Amino acid sequence: MRTPTPLRNILSLALLASVSTACTSDDMGTSDTTASTTATTSTTETGSTGSTGSTGSTGSTGSTGSTGSTGSTGGSMPFGGEEDVAMGNALWTEIDGHIANWDAYPGKEGLVPGMSPHGAWQQLRINGVAANDPANPVEGYIVVKDNYLEMDEATLDSITVMKKIDGYNPDAADWFWAKYNPDGTLQETPDGVALAGAVGKCIGCHAGGGGGDYLYIND
């Protein structure tokens, strides 16, 4: 005959079962919380990782290569700019009346044979500064070359001028160059650039002048 289970024992067993169930539920809740936290962390980390991918957009800095366009500045002509044109126009005013009033370079009186890119015939005149010491070009020294198509002053075709300006272009003895039409307007290259300033062809040719002064007339 089975001994009846005391009521107290029954209650104890029931209480233990209840506590066990509660612990299990808490553990699952913790797992769920942990899982959700992990998921959130994972999502956050993944998102942040993805955002770092945006650093790939820094590749757009490659667009700074467009600064290569500054090469256009380097490639632009070193003469014929606004300042050069203004200086050229002022120089024309300075030499106005030179044919009638300026002296010929010593030993170059009258029309003398010339060559391209100047006239077939030329007249060389200098201002007062140059006349003081023609063989020693100093600040303000100006030499004017009137270019004629024929041995006839009526065939004046162009006028080329050199003026010494201290500090203007030390690499080429500080000469400012300009070429004019007979009416005083500046001549231009085929590309429309005014022939005024540090004109490359003038410098290249006159660099051969003896003594490094870029002048042939005193050689």
For each residue, the residues with C-beta under 8 A, 3 or more apart:
1:
2:
3:
4:
5: 9 10
6: 9 10
7: 10 11
8: 11 12
9: 5 6 12 13
10: 5 6 7 13 14
11: 7 8 14 15
12: 8 9 15 16
13: 9 10 16 17
14: 10 11 17 18
15: 11 12 18 19
16: 12 13 19 20
17: 13 14 20 21
18: 14 15 21 22
19: 15 16 22 23
20: 16 17 23 24
21: 17 18 24 25
22: 18 19 25 26
23: 19 20 26 27
24: 20 21 27 28
25: 21 22 28 29
26: 22 23 29 30
27: 23 24 30 31
28: 24 25 31 32
29: 25 26 32 33
30: 26 27 33 34
31: 27 28 34 35
32: 28 29 35 36
33: 29 30 36 37
34: 30 31 37 38
35: 31 32 38 39
36: 32 33 39 40
37: 33 34 40 41
38: 34 35 41 42
39: 35 36 42 43
40: 36 37 43 44
41: 37 38 44 45
42: 38 39 45 46
43: 39 40 46 47
44: 40 41 47 48
45: 41 42 48 49
46: 42 43 49 50
47: 43 44 50 51
48: 44 45 51 52
49: 45 46 52 53
50: 46 47 53
51: 47 48 54
52: 48 49 55
53: 49 50 56
54: 51 57
55: 52 58
56: 53 59
57: 54 60
58: 55 61
59: 56 62
60: 57 63
61: 58 64
62: 59 65
63: 60 66
64: 61 67
65: 62 68
66: 63 69
67: 64 70
68: 65 71
69: 66 72
70: 67 73 74
71: 68 74 75
72: 69 75 76
73: 70 76
74: 70 71
75: 71 72
76: 72 73
77: 80 189 193 200
78: 197 198 200
79: 84 177 193 194 195 196 197 198 199 200
80: 77 84 85 188 189 193 194 195 196 197
81: 84 85 197
82: 85 86
83: 86 87 197
84: 79 80 81 87 88 194 196 197
85: 80 81 82 88 89 186 194 196
86: 82 83 89 90
87: 83 84 90 91 176 178 196 197
88: 84 85 91 92 178 180 186 194 196 197
89: 85 86 92 93 186
90: 86 87 93 94
91: 87 88 94 95 142 161 163 176 178 196
92: 88 89 95 96 178 180 184
93: 89 90 96
94: 90 91 142 163
95: 91 92 98 102 127 142 144 159 161
96: 92 93 184
97: 100 101 102
98: 95 101 102 125 127 144
99: 102 123 125 146
100: 97
101: 97 98
102: 95 97 98 99 125 126 127 144
103: 125 126 131
104: 108 109 110 123 124 125 126
105: 108 124 125 126 130 134 143 217
106: 134
107:
108: 104 105 112 123 124 217
109: 104
110: 104 123
111: 121 122 123 148 151 153
112: 108 121 122 123 124
113: 120 121 122
114: 118 119 120 121 122 145 147 148
115: 118 120
116:
117: 201
118: 114 115 122 145 147 158 160
119: 114 122 146 147 148 149 157 158
120: 113 114 115 148 149 150 151
121: 111 112 113 114 147 148 149 150 151 152
122: 111 112 113 114 118 119 145 146 147 148
123: 99 104 108 110 111 112 145 146 148 153
124: 104 105 108 112 143 144 145 146 217
125: 98 99 102 103 104 105 143 144 146
126: 102 103 104 105 130 131 134 141 142 143 144
127: 95 98 102 130 131 140 141 142
128: 131 132
129: 132 138 139 140 141 142
130: 105 126 127 133 134 137 141 142 143
131: 103 126 127 128 134
132: 128 129
133: 130 136 138
134: 105 106 126 130 131 217 218
135: 218
136: 133
137: 130 141 164 173 213 215
138: 129 133 141 164
139: 129 164 165 166
140: 127 129 163 164
141: 126 127 129 130 137 138 163 164
142: 91 94 95 126 127 129 130 161 162 163 164
143: 105 124 125 126 130 161 162 215 217
144: 95 98 102 124 125 126 159 160 161
145: 114 118 122 123 124 159 160 161
146: 99 119 122 123 124 125 156 159
147: 114 118 119 121 122 156 157 158 159 160
148: 111 114 119 120 121 122 123 151 152 153 155 156 157
149: 119 120 121 152 155 157
150: 120 121 155
151: 111 120 121 148
152: 121 148 149 155
153: 111 123 148 156
154:
155: 148 149 150 152
156: 146 147 148 153 159 182
157: 119 147 148 149 182
158: 118 119 147 179 180 181 182 187
159: 95 144 145 146 147 156 179 180 181 182
160: 118 144 145 147 177 178 179 180 202
161: 91 95 142 143 144 145 177 178 179 180
162: 142 143 175 176 177 202 206 214 215
163: 91 94 140 141 142 175 176 178
164: 137 138 139 140 141 142 173 174 175 176
165: 139 168 174 175 176
166: 139 174
167: 170 174
168: 165 174 175 176 198
169: 172 173 174 175 176 198
170: 167 173 174
171:
172: 169 175 198 203 206 207 214
173: 137 164 169 170 212 213 214
174: 164 165 166 167 168 169 170
175: 162 163 164 165 168 169 172 202 203 206 214
176: 87 91 162 163 164 165 168 169 196 197 198
177: 79 160 161 162 195 196 197 198 199 202 203
178: 87 88 91 92 160 161 163 186 195 196 197 199
179: 158 159 160 161 186 187 195 196 199
180: 88 92 158 159 160 161 183 184 185 186 187
181: 158 159 184 185 186 187
182: 156 157 158 159
183: 180
184: 92 96 180 181
185: 180 181
186: 85 88 89 178 179 180 181 194 195 196
187: 158 179 180 181 194 195
188: 80 191 192 193 194 195
189: 77 80 192 193 195
190:
191: 188
192: 188 189
193: 77 79 80 188 189
194: 79 80 84 85 88 186 187 188 197
195: 79 80 177 178 179 186 187 188 189 199
196: 79 80 84 85 87 88 91 176 177 178 179 186 199
197: 78 79 80 81 83 84 87 88 176 177 178 194
198: 78 79 168 169 172 176 177 203
199: 79 177 178 179 195 196 202 203
200: 77 78 79 203 204
201: 117 204 205
202: 160 162 175 177 199 205 206
203: 172 175 177 198 199 200 206 207 214
204: 200 201 207
205: 201 202 208
206: 162 172 175 202 203 209 214 215 216
207: 172 203 204 214
208: 205 216
209: 206 212 213 214 215 216 219
210: 213 216 219
211: 215 218 219
212: 173 209
213: 137 173 209 210 218
214: 162 172 173 175 203 206 207 209
215: 137 143 162 206 209 211 218 219
216: 206 208 209 210 219
217: 105 108 124 134 143
218: 134 135 211 213 215
219: 209 210 211 215 216
